[in-house]
Amino acid sequence: MQAQRPVPTPSVVFAARDQDAIANYRANERVVRSMVDRLVMAVTGQSDVAKGWSSLVPPNDKIGSKISAAGGELFTTHHEVVNAIVDGLVAAGHPRSQIIVWDKSLDGVKEAGYSPRADGYQLRSIPPREGYDAKAILTAPLLGKLIWGDLDYKADPGKTVPLSDIENTSNVSHFSRILANDVTKIINVPIMSNTEMNGLGGCVYNVTIPNVDNWLGFSHGSDYAAASIAEISANWLVRNKVALTIVSGVVA
């Protein structure tokens, strides 16, 4: 007789809505902060925001908030959402100056209102090549074409490192140093967007593809390329660090 598989515990998704959160494409900081605080208290079952954050990320953790920063003024993770998160973490005992807010590049942050000096937290990107940890390796069952900025990219393919007989390819990717070394807990704050090669660029995408090099290997549009995002997410460097995901849907 075949043993019955245990039924997985259903996931619970909390949503906060307020029609006053935005007007004329400008977010209302007070309303957005209230929405974020209500979500944290609902998720944790705490009646106090600081206690809610403390239950998710103890004071000895090194906190990073992974945003989506390529969308300019309107489709970068909303500055008001991130500030509400950081303020909650500070209330829970985390020094503001040690909190890292990052994305692969920061092309849209200025237009979206971010200012490192005024905000007080670290706003960081992933430098090409040097921004990846040579020891934090992820292997995949298909080859990706290495491009400039990948850690193992060589300008003379096949000569210095025999990655391929015909072109600069590899099945090895590396996680960013920020993800691998600089944070122990992640608050994932994506937006709902579309990507050219991976389809919906939401919660799982935001904390995976932008944090690895040789990413073209995961973006072929094949069945595996879609499944590979979940496989990256299951890696312990991601799985054990993501404490909470809050989707920034102020502009949908």
C-alpha atoms as an extended CHARMM CRD file, in Angstrom:
* protein
*
       252  EXT
         1         1  MET       CA              0.0000000000        0.0000000000        0.0000000000  PROA      1               0.0000000000
         2         2  GLN       CA              1.4320000000        3.3240000000       -1.0630000000  PROA      2               0.0000000000
         3         3  ALA       CA              1.9480000000        5.8180000000        1.7450000000  PROA      3               0.0000000000
         4         4  GLN       CA             -0.0840000000        8.9790000000        1.4920000000  PROA      4               0.0000000000
         5         5  ARG       CA              1.8270000000       12.1910000000        0.9230000000  PROA      5               0.0000000000
         6         6  PRO       CA              1.3710000000       14.8600000000        3.5780000000  PROA      6               0.0000000000
         7         7  VAL       CA             -0.7860000000       17.7500000000        2.4790000000  PROA      7               0.0000000000
         8         8  PRO       CA              1.2930000000       20.9410000000        2.4210000000  PROA      8               0.0000000000
         9         9  THR       CA              0.1930000000       23.8040000000        4.6300000000  PROA      9               0.0000000000
        10        10  PRO       CA             -1.5690000000       26.4160000000        2.4690000000  PROA      10              0.0000000000
        11        11  SER       CA              0.2000000000       29.7330000000        2.0560000000  PROA      11              0.0000000000
        12        12  VAL       CA             -1.6150000000       32.8450000000        3.2410000000  PROA      12              0.0000000000
        13        13  VAL       CA             -1.3110000000       36.0590000000        1.2570000000  PROA      13              0.0000000000
        14        14  PHE       CA             -2.2110000000       39.3420000000        2.9410000000  PROA      14              0.0000000000
        15        15  ALA       CA             -3.2590000000       42.4060000000        0.9410000000  PROA      15              0.0000000000
        16        16  ALA       CA             -3.6280000000       46.0370000000        2.0070000000  PROA      16              0.0000000000
        17        17  ARG       CA             -5.7400000000       48.3820000000       -0.0940000000  PROA      17              0.0000000000
        18        18  ASP       CA             -6.4620000000       52.0630000000        0.3420000000  PROA      18              0.0000000000
        19        19  GLN       CA             -7.8040000000       54.3170000000       -2.3770000000  PROA      19              0.0000000000
        20        20  ASP       CA             -5.9600000000       57.2540000000       -0.8030000000  PROA      20              0.0000000000
        21        21  ALA       CA             -2.5570000000       55.6040000000       -1.2250000000  PROA      21              0.0000000000
        22        22  ILE       CA             -1.8810000000       57.4520000000       -4.4710000000  PROA      22              0.0000000000
        23        23  ALA       CA             -3.2310000000       60.4720000000       -6.3300000000  PROA      23              0.0000000000
        24        24  ASN       CA             -1.9990000000       61.7970000000       -9.6620000000  PROA      24              0.0000000000
        25        25  TYR       CA              0.7780000000       59.1580000000       -9.5270000000  PROA      25              0.0000000000
        26        26  ARG       CA              2.0980000000       60.5840000000       -6.2460000000  PROA      26              0.0000000000
        27        27  ALA       CA              2.1280000000       58.2400000000       -3.2550000000  PROA      27              0.0000000000
        28        28  ASN       CA              0.7730000000       59.4010000000        0.0830000000  PROA      28              0.0000000000
        29        29  GLU       CA              3.5990000000       58.5290000000        2.4650000000  PROA      29              0.0000000000
        30        30  ARG       CA              1.3940000000       58.4320000000        5.5730000000  PROA      30              0.0000000000
        31        31  VAL       CA             -1.1500000000       56.0920000000        3.9850000000  PROA      31              0.0000000000
        32        32  VAL       CA              1.4980000000       53.8140000000        2.4720000000  PROA      32              0.0000000000
        33        33  ARG       CA              3.2660000000       53.5490000000        5.8330000000  PROA      33              0.0000000000
        34        34  SER       CA              0.0000000000       52.5480000000        7.4890000000  PROA      34              0.0000000000
        35        35  MET       CA             -0.5690000000       49.8650000000        4.8290000000  PROA      35              0.0000000000
        36        36  VAL       CA              2.9180000000       48.3990000000        5.3080000000  PROA      36              0.0000000000
        37        37  ASP       CA              2.5480000000       48.4300000000        9.0850000000  PROA      37              0.0000000000
        38        38  ARG       CA             -0.8410000000       46.6770000000        8.8960000000  PROA      38              0.0000000000
        39        39  LEU       CA              0.6190000000       43.9800000000        6.6530000000  PROA      39              0.0000000000
        40        40  VAL       CA              3.5350000000       43.2910000000        8.9970000000  PROA      40              0.0000000000
        41        41  MET       CA              1.2470000000       43.0420000000       12.0080000000  PROA      41              0.0000000000
        42        42  ALA       CA             -1.1520000000       40.7550000000       10.1160000000  PROA      42              0.0000000000
        43        43  VAL       CA              1.6390000000       38.4450000000        8.9240000000  PROA      43              0.0000000000
        44        44  THR       CA              3.2510000000       38.1560000000       12.3460000000  PROA      44              0.0000000000
        45        45  GLY       CA              0.1190000000       38.2450000000       14.4940000000  PROA      45              0.0000000000
        46        46  GLN       CA              1.5970000000       41.0770000000       16.5600000000  PROA      46              0.0000000000
        47        47  SER       CA             -0.2720000000       44.1870000000       17.6580000000  PROA      47              0.0000000000
        48        48  ASP       CA              2.8780000000       46.3190000000       17.5760000000  PROA      48              0.0000000000
        49        49  VAL       CA              4.9250000000       47.0560000000       14.4400000000  PROA      49              0.0000000000
        50        50  ALA       CA              8.3110000000       46.8720000000       16.1840000000  PROA      50              0.0000000000
        51        51  LYS       CA              7.4430000000       43.5040000000       17.7410000000  PROA      51              0.0000000000
        52        52  GLY       CA              6.2530000000       42.2850000000       14.3620000000  PROA      52              0.0000000000
        53        53  TRP       CA              9.5450000000       43.1330000000       12.6900000000  PROA      53              0.0000000000
        54        54  SER       CA             11.5110000000       41.6940000000       15.6350000000  PROA      54              0.0000000000
        55        55  SER       CA              9.7370000000       38.3590000000       15.2030000000  PROA      55              0.0000000000
        56        56  LEU       CA             10.8040000000       38.2690000000       11.5420000000  PROA      56              0.0000000000
        57        57  VAL       CA             14.3670000000       39.5790000000       11.8160000000  PROA      57              0.0000000000
        58        58  PRO       CA             16.1690000000       39.4490000000       15.1920000000  PROA      58              0.0000000000
        59        59  PRO       CA             18.5210000000       42.3760000000       15.9930000000  PROA      59              0.0000000000
        60        60  ASN       CA             21.6680000000       40.3170000000       15.2790000000  PROA      60              0.0000000000
        61        61  ASP       CA             20.6810000000       39.7740000000       11.6330000000  PROA      61              0.0000000000
        62        62  LYS       CA             22.2090000000       41.8200000000        8.8180000000  PROA      62              0.0000000000
        63        63  ILE       CA             19.2580000000       43.1230000000        6.8250000000  PROA      63              0.0000000000
        64        64  GLY       CA             18.9900000000       43.7420000000        3.1020000000  PROA      64              0.0000000000
        65        65  SER       CA             15.9700000000       44.9010000000        1.1430000000  PROA      65              0.0000000000
        66        66  LYS       CA             15.9810000000       43.7310000000       -2.4810000000  PROA      66              0.0000000000
        67        67  ILE       CA             14.1180000000       46.2380000000       -4.6260000000  PROA      67              0.0000000000
        68        68  SER       CA             13.4220000000       46.5580000000       -8.3430000000  PROA      68              0.0000000000
        69        69  ALA       CA             15.1700000000       49.7220000000       -9.4900000000  PROA      69              0.0000000000
        70        70  ALA       CA             15.0250000000       49.7220000000      -13.2930000000  PROA      70              0.0000000000
        71        71  GLY       CA             11.6250000000       51.3150000000      -13.7780000000  PROA      71              0.0000000000
        72        72  GLY       CA             12.2930000000       55.0130000000      -13.3600000000  PROA      72              0.0000000000
        73        73  GLU       CA              9.8880000000       57.2280000000      -11.4510000000  PROA      73              0.0000000000
        74        74  LEU       CA              6.7380000000       55.1040000000      -11.5650000000  PROA      74              0.0000000000
        75        75  PHE       CA              7.8930000000       51.4940000000      -11.8180000000  PROA      75              0.0000000000
        76        76  THR       CA             10.8070000000       51.3680000000       -9.4260000000  PROA      76              0.0000000000
        77        77  THR       CA              9.8790000000       49.8610000000       -6.0430000000  PROA      77              0.0000000000
        78        78  HSD       CA              8.1560000000       52.7670000000       -4.3560000000  PROA      78              0.0000000000
        79        79  HSD       CA             10.4070000000       54.8270000000       -2.1250000000  PROA      79              0.0000000000
        80        80  GLU       CA              7.5820000000       55.2610000000        0.3890000000  PROA      80              0.0000000000
        81        81  VAL       CA              7.1900000000       51.4830000000        0.7790000000  PROA      81              0.0000000000
        82        82  VAL       CA             10.9150000000       50.9740000000        1.3870000000  PROA      82              0.0000000000
        83        83  ASN       CA             11.0860000000       53.8470000000        3.8790000000  PROA      83              0.0000000000
        84        84  ALA       CA              8.1690000000       52.3510000000        5.8370000000  PROA      84              0.0000000000
        85        85  ILE       CA              9.9850000000       49.0060000000        5.9480000000  PROA      85              0.0000000000
        86        86  VAL       CA             13.2560000000       50.5720000000        7.0670000000  PROA      86              0.0000000000
        87        87  ASP       CA             11.5330000000       52.6430000000        9.7550000000  PROA      87              0.0000000000
        88        88  GLY       CA              9.9060000000       49.4760000000       11.0880000000  PROA      88              0.0000000000
        89        89  LEU       CA             13.2530000000       47.6960000000       11.1750000000  PROA      89              0.0000000000
        90        90  VAL       CA             14.8350000000       50.6370000000       12.9890000000  PROA      90              0.0000000000
        91        91  ALA       CA             12.0200000000       50.5200000000       15.5580000000  PROA      91              0.0000000000
        92        92  ALA       CA             12.8810000000       46.8420000000       16.0180000000  PROA      92              0.0000000000
        93        93  GLY       CA             16.4880000000       47.6940000000       16.8730000000  PROA      93              0.0000000000
        94        94  HSD       CA             18.3450000000       47.6250000000       13.5390000000  PROA      94              0.0000000000
        95        95  PRO       CA             20.7070000000       50.5790000000       12.9000000000  PROA      95              0.0000000000
        96        96  ARG       CA             19.4950000000       52.4890000000        9.8510000000  PROA      96              0.0000000000
        97        97  SER       CA             23.0180000000       52.9580000000        8.4970000000  PROA      97              0.0000000000
        98        98  GLN       CA             23.5950000000       49.1920000000        8.3970000000  PROA      98              0.0000000000
        99        99  ILE       CA             20.4740000000       48.3250000000        6.3990000000  PROA      99              0.0000000000
       100       100  ILE       CA             21.2540000000       47.6180000000        2.7160000000  PROA      100             0.0000000000
       101       101  VAL       CA             18.7680000000       48.4340000000       -0.0540000000  PROA      101             0.0000000000
       102       102  TRP       CA             19.9530000000       47.0320000000       -3.3730000000  PROA      102             0.0000000000
       103       103  ASP       CA             19.3320000000       45.9400000000       -6.9320000000  PROA      103             0.0000000000
       104       104  LYS       CA             21.5740000000       44.8390000000       -9.7850000000  PROA      104             0.0000000000
       105       105  SER       CA             21.6310000000       48.4230000000      -11.0520000000  PROA      105             0.0000000000
       106       106  LEU       CA             20.1550000000       51.6020000000       -9.6450000000  PROA      106             0.0000000000
       107       107  ASP       CA             19.0890000000       53.2860000000      -12.8700000000  PROA      107             0.0000000000
       108       108  GLY       CA             15.6710000000       54.3630000000      -11.6040000000  PROA      108             0.0000000000
       109       109  VAL       CA             16.2500000000       55.2940000000       -7.9860000000  PROA      109             0.0000000000
       110       110  LYS       CA             16.9260000000       59.0040000000       -8.3930000000  PROA      110             0.0000000000
       111       111  GLU       CA             13.7450000000       59.5610000000      -10.3670000000  PROA      111             0.0000000000
       112       112  ALA       CA             11.8390000000       57.4810000000       -7.8080000000  PROA      112             0.0000000000
       113       113  GLY       CA             12.9450000000       59.7630000000       -4.9600000000  PROA      113             0.0000000000
       114       114  TYR       CA             15.7020000000       57.7500000000       -3.2880000000  PROA      114             0.0000000000
       115       115  SER       CA             18.5420000000       59.7180000000       -1.7110000000  PROA      115             0.0000000000
       116       116  PRO       CA             21.2590000000       57.8950000000        0.2920000000  PROA      116             0.0000000000
       117       117  ARG       CA             22.1130000000       60.9860000000        2.3320000000  PROA      117             0.0000000000
       118       118  ALA       CA             18.5200000000       61.7690000000        3.2860000000  PROA      118             0.0000000000
       119       119  ASP       CA             17.3280000000       58.1700000000        3.6520000000  PROA      119             0.0000000000
       120       120  GLY       CA             20.2050000000       57.1010000000        5.8820000000  PROA      120             0.0000000000
       121       121  TYR       CA             20.4490000000       53.5030000000        4.6760000000  PROA      121             0.0000000000
       122       122  GLN       CA             22.9260000000       51.9670000000        2.2340000000  PROA      122             0.0000000000
       123       123  LEU       CA             21.7780000000       52.1000000000       -1.3890000000  PROA      123             0.0000000000
       124       124  ARG       CA             23.8960000000       49.6500000000       -3.3480000000  PROA      124             0.0000000000
       125       125  SER       CA             24.1740000000       48.0100000000       -6.7630000000  PROA      125             0.0000000000
       126       126  ILE       CA             26.0590000000       44.8960000000       -7.9080000000  PROA      126             0.0000000000
       127       127  PRO       CA             29.3110000000       45.9110000000       -9.6560000000  PROA      127             0.0000000000
       128       128  PRO       CA             30.0890000000       43.9590000000      -12.8450000000  PROA      128             0.0000000000
       129       129  ARG       CA             32.4550000000       41.0100000000      -12.2180000000  PROA      129             0.0000000000
       130       130  GLU       CA             33.6800000000       42.1540000000       -8.7890000000  PROA      130             0.0000000000
       131       131  GLY       CA             30.1550000000       42.1190000000       -7.4260000000  PROA      131             0.0000000000
       132       132  TYR       CA             29.8970000000       38.3130000000       -7.5600000000  PROA      132             0.0000000000
       133       133  ASP       CA             31.3390000000       35.7840000000       -5.1260000000  PROA      133             0.0000000000
       134       134  ALA       CA             33.5500000000       33.1710000000       -6.8110000000  PROA      134             0.0000000000
       135       135  LYS       CA             32.7430000000       30.6880000000       -4.0140000000  PROA      135             0.0000000000
       136       136  ALA       CA             28.9450000000       31.1510000000       -4.1040000000  PROA      136             0.0000000000
       137       137  ILE       CA             28.3070000000       28.8840000000       -7.0810000000  PROA      137             0.0000000000
       138       138  LEU       CA             25.1020000000       27.7770000000       -8.7580000000  PROA      138             0.0000000000
       139       139  THR       CA             25.2300000000       25.1450000000      -11.5140000000  PROA      139             0.0000000000
       140       140  ALA       CA             22.5360000000       24.5160000000      -14.0920000000  PROA      140             0.0000000000
       141       141  PRO       CA             21.8990000000       21.7050000000      -16.5980000000  PROA      141             0.0000000000
       142       142  LEU       CA             22.1850000000       24.0400000000      -19.5690000000  PROA      142             0.0000000000
       143       143  LEU       CA             24.7960000000       26.4310000000      -20.8860000000  PROA      143             0.0000000000
       144       144  GLY       CA             24.5040000000       30.1630000000      -20.7220000000  PROA      144             0.0000000000
       145       145  LYS       CA             26.4060000000       32.5480000000      -22.9320000000  PROA      145             0.0000000000
       146       146  LEU       CA             28.7030000000       34.6280000000      -20.7610000000  PROA      146             0.0000000000
       147       147  ILE       CA             28.6110000000       38.3600000000      -21.3260000000  PROA      147             0.0000000000
       148       148  TRP       CA             30.6700000000       41.3030000000      -20.0980000000  PROA      148             0.0000000000
       149       149  GLY       CA             30.1220000000       41.7330000000      -16.3780000000  PROA      149             0.0000000000
       150       150  ASP       CA             29.8980000000       37.9960000000      -15.6010000000  PROA      150             0.0000000000
       151       151  LEU       CA             32.6470000000       36.7930000000      -13.2720000000  PROA      151             0.0000000000
       152       152  ASP       CA             33.9830000000       34.1240000000      -15.6710000000  PROA      152             0.0000000000
       153       153  TYR       CA             33.6870000000       36.1530000000      -18.8720000000  PROA      153             0.0000000000
       154       154  LYS       CA             36.8380000000       36.1850000000      -21.0020000000  PROA      154             0.0000000000
       155       155  ALA       CA             37.4870000000       38.4510000000      -23.9550000000  PROA      155             0.0000000000
       156       156  ASP       CA             39.3350000000       35.6160000000      -25.7150000000  PROA      156             0.0000000000
       157       157  PRO       CA             36.9180000000       32.6570000000      -25.4510000000  PROA      157             0.0000000000
       158       158  GLY       CA             38.5800000000       29.2620000000      -25.5180000000  PROA      158             0.0000000000
       159       159  LYS       CA             42.1220000000       30.5910000000      -25.1470000000  PROA      159             0.0000000000
       160       160  THR       CA             42.5560000000       31.5450000000      -21.4970000000  PROA      160             0.0000000000
       161       161  VAL       CA             39.7570000000       29.3690000000      -20.0950000000  PROA      161             0.0000000000
       162       162  PRO       CA             38.3390000000       26.5600000000      -22.2840000000  PROA      162             0.0000000000
       163       163  LEU       CA             34.7140000000       27.2990000000      -21.5070000000  PROA      163             0.0000000000
       164       164  SER       CA             33.6320000000       26.1790000000      -24.9530000000  PROA      164             0.0000000000
       165       165  ASP       CA             35.2160000000       25.2560000000      -28.2630000000  PROA      165             0.0000000000
       166       166  ILE       CA             33.2240000000       27.8920000000      -30.1190000000  PROA      166             0.0000000000
       167       167  GLU       CA             32.0710000000       30.5950000000      -27.7240000000  PROA      167             0.0000000000
       168       168  ASN       CA             32.1800000000       31.9320000000      -24.2000000000  PROA      168             0.0000000000
       169       169  THR       CA             29.6910000000       29.6430000000      -22.4490000000  PROA      169             0.0000000000
       170       170  SER       CA             29.3530000000       28.0390000000      -19.0440000000  PROA      170             0.0000000000
       171       171  ASN       CA             26.8250000000       26.2280000000      -16.8590000000  PROA      171             0.0000000000
       172       172  VAL       CA             28.1510000000       27.9880000000      -13.7410000000  PROA      172             0.0000000000
       173       173  SER       CA             26.6550000000       31.1170000000      -12.2000000000  PROA      173             0.0000000000
       174       174  HSD       CA             27.6770000000       33.0430000000       -9.1020000000  PROA      174             0.0000000000
       175       175  PHE       CA             25.5390000000       34.7850000000       -6.5210000000  PROA      175             0.0000000000
       176       176  SER       CA             26.1520000000       38.4430000000       -5.7710000000  PROA      176             0.0000000000
       177       177  ARG       CA             28.3920000000       39.2730000000       -2.8360000000  PROA      177             0.0000000000
       178       178  ILE       CA             25.5720000000       41.2490000000       -1.2380000000  PROA      178             0.0000000000
       179       179  LEU       CA             23.2940000000       38.2190000000       -1.2160000000  PROA      179             0.0000000000
       180       180  ALA       CA             26.0030000000       35.6940000000       -0.3500000000  PROA      180             0.0000000000
       181       181  ASN       CA             27.9810000000       37.6270000000        2.2740000000  PROA      181             0.0000000000
       182       182  ASP       CA             26.5200000000       40.9570000000        3.3070000000  PROA      182             0.0000000000
       183       183  VAL       CA             22.9860000000       40.0520000000        4.4170000000  PROA      183             0.0000000000
       184       184  THR       CA             21.5740000000       37.2830000000        6.5910000000  PROA      184             0.0000000000
       185       185  LYS       CA             17.9130000000       38.2320000000        6.1440000000  PROA      185             0.0000000000
       186       186  ILE       CA             16.1840000000       39.7150000000        3.1030000000  PROA      186             0.0000000000
       187       187  ILE       CA             13.0190000000       41.7700000000        2.8270000000  PROA      187             0.0000000000
       188       188  ASN       CA             12.0390000000       41.2160000000       -0.8080000000  PROA      188             0.0000000000
       189       189  VAL       CA             10.1850000000       44.2250000000       -2.2510000000  PROA      189             0.0000000000
       190       190  PRO       CA              9.4140000000       43.6340000000       -5.9430000000  PROA      190             0.0000000000
       191       191  ILE       CA              6.9840000000       45.3220000000       -8.2560000000  PROA      191             0.0000000000
       192       192  MET       CA              4.7000000000       43.4510000000      -10.6410000000  PROA      192             0.0000000000
       193       193  SER       CA              6.3610000000       43.8320000000      -14.0210000000  PROA      193             0.0000000000
       194       194  ASN       CA              7.0210000000       42.0520000000      -17.2790000000  PROA      194             0.0000000000
       195       195  THR       CA             10.4240000000       40.8000000000      -18.3980000000  PROA      195             0.0000000000
       196       196  GLU       CA             11.4360000000       40.1960000000      -21.9670000000  PROA      196             0.0000000000
       197       197  MET       CA             12.8370000000       36.7010000000      -21.3960000000  PROA      197             0.0000000000
       198       198  ASN       CA             11.2420000000       35.3580000000      -18.2090000000  PROA      198             0.0000000000
       199       199  GLY       CA              7.6720000000       36.5660000000      -18.3630000000  PROA      199             0.0000000000
       200       200  LEU       CA              6.2190000000       37.9140000000      -15.1280000000  PROA      200             0.0000000000
       201       201  GLY       CA              8.9600000000       39.5680000000      -13.0830000000  PROA      201             0.0000000000
       202       202  GLY       CA              7.4270000000       39.4230000000       -9.6340000000  PROA      202             0.0000000000
       203       203  CYS       CA              8.2520000000       38.0190000000       -6.2100000000  PROA      203             0.0000000000
       204       204  VAL       CA             10.4320000000       35.0150000000       -7.0490000000  PROA      204             0.0000000000
       205       205  TYR       CA             12.1070000000       36.6320000000      -10.0600000000  PROA      205             0.0000000000
       206       206  ASN       CA             13.1240000000       39.7420000000       -8.1050000000  PROA      206             0.0000000000
       207       207  VAL       CA             15.2740000000       37.8650000000       -5.5990000000  PROA      207             0.0000000000
       208       208  THR       CA             16.8110000000       35.3840000000       -8.0650000000  PROA      208             0.0000000000
       209       209  ILE       CA             17.7480000000       36.4310000000      -11.6270000000  PROA      209             0.0000000000
       210       210  PRO       CA             19.0390000000       39.9300000000      -10.7080000000  PROA      210             0.0000000000
       211       211  ASN       CA             21.2980000000       38.3340000000       -8.0630000000  PROA      211             0.0000000000
       212       212  VAL       CA             23.2430000000       35.9190000000      -10.2790000000  PROA      212             0.0000000000
       213       213  ASP       CA             25.6670000000       36.3140000000      -13.1500000000  PROA      213             0.0000000000
       214       214  ASN       CA             25.5150000000       34.1930000000      -16.3130000000  PROA      214             0.0000000000
       215       215  TRP       CA             21.7880000000       34.8920000000      -16.1460000000  PROA      215             0.0000000000
       216       216  LEU       CA             21.2480000000       34.3300000000      -19.8710000000  PROA      216             0.0000000000
       217       217  GLY       CA             21.3290000000       30.6100000000      -19.1220000000  PROA      217             0.0000000000
       218       218  PHE       CA             18.0640000000       31.0560000000      -17.2150000000  PROA      218             0.0000000000
       219       219  SER       CA             16.3640000000       33.2080000000      -19.8310000000  PROA      219             0.0000000000
       220       220  HSD       CA             15.8800000000       31.0810000000      -22.9170000000  PROA      220             0.0000000000
       221       221  GLY       CA             12.1000000000       31.0740000000      -22.7540000000  PROA      221             0.0000000000
       222       222  SER       CA             12.1160000000       27.2860000000      -22.5160000000  PROA      222             0.0000000000
       223       223  ASP       CA             10.2780000000       25.2330000000      -19.8950000000  PROA      223             0.0000000000
       224       224  TYR       CA             13.5130000000       24.8560000000      -17.9700000000  PROA      224             0.0000000000
       225       225  ALA       CA             14.2170000000       28.5640000000      -17.9660000000  PROA      225             0.0000000000
       226       226  ALA       CA             10.9140000000       29.1810000000      -16.1960000000  PROA      226             0.0000000000
       227       227  ALA       CA             11.4780000000       26.3490000000      -13.7180000000  PROA      227             0.0000000000
       228       228  SER       CA             15.0310000000       27.4740000000      -13.0530000000  PROA      228             0.0000000000
       229       229  ILE       CA             13.8010000000       30.5940000000      -11.2760000000  PROA      229             0.0000000000
       230       230  ALA       CA             12.1800000000       28.3670000000       -8.6540000000  PROA      230             0.0000000000
       231       231  GLU       CA             15.3630000000       26.2800000000       -8.4620000000  PROA      231             0.0000000000
       232       232  ILE       CA             17.4680000000       29.3670000000       -7.7490000000  PROA      232             0.0000000000
       233       233  SER       CA             14.9280000000       30.3950000000       -5.1200000000  PROA      233             0.0000000000
       234       234  ALA       CA             15.2820000000       26.9790000000       -3.4590000000  PROA      234             0.0000000000
       235       235  ASN       CA             19.0400000000       27.4630000000       -3.0330000000  PROA      235             0.0000000000
       236       236  TRP       CA             19.8420000000       27.8670000000        0.6530000000  PROA      236             0.0000000000
       237       237  LEU       CA             21.3770000000       31.3020000000        0.0830000000  PROA      237             0.0000000000
       238       238  VAL       CA             17.9560000000       32.5480000000       -0.9770000000  PROA      238             0.0000000000
       239       239  ARG       CA             15.5790000000       30.1530000000        0.7890000000  PROA      239             0.0000000000
       240       240  ASN       CA             17.0860000000       30.6500000000        4.2420000000  PROA      240             0.0000000000
       241       241  LYS       CA             17.3430000000       34.4150000000        3.9750000000  PROA      241             0.0000000000
       242       242  VAL       CA             14.0540000000       35.7440000000        2.6130000000  PROA      242             0.0000000000
       243       243  ALA       CA             12.0730000000       36.6990000000        5.7120000000  PROA      243             0.0000000000
       244       244  LEU       CA              9.1980000000       38.5290000000        4.0280000000  PROA      244             0.0000000000
       245       245  THR       CA              8.0510000000       39.6190000000        0.5780000000  PROA      245             0.0000000000
       246       246  ILE       CA              6.0140000000       42.7930000000        0.1690000000  PROA      246             0.0000000000
       247       247  VAL       CA              4.8900000000       43.5820000000       -3.3670000000  PROA      247             0.0000000000
       248       248  SER       CA              4.9870000000       47.2910000000       -4.1260000000  PROA      248             0.0000000000
       249       249  GLY       CA              1.7060000000       47.6890000000       -5.9950000000  PROA      249             0.0000000000
       250       250  VAL       CA              1.0250000000       51.3690000000       -5.3660000000  PROA      250             0.0000000000
       251       251  VAL       CA              0.9840000000       51.7650000000       -9.1590000000  PROA      251             0.0000000000
       252       252  ALA       CA             -0.3260000000       48.5520000000      -10.7200000000  PROA      252             0.0000000000
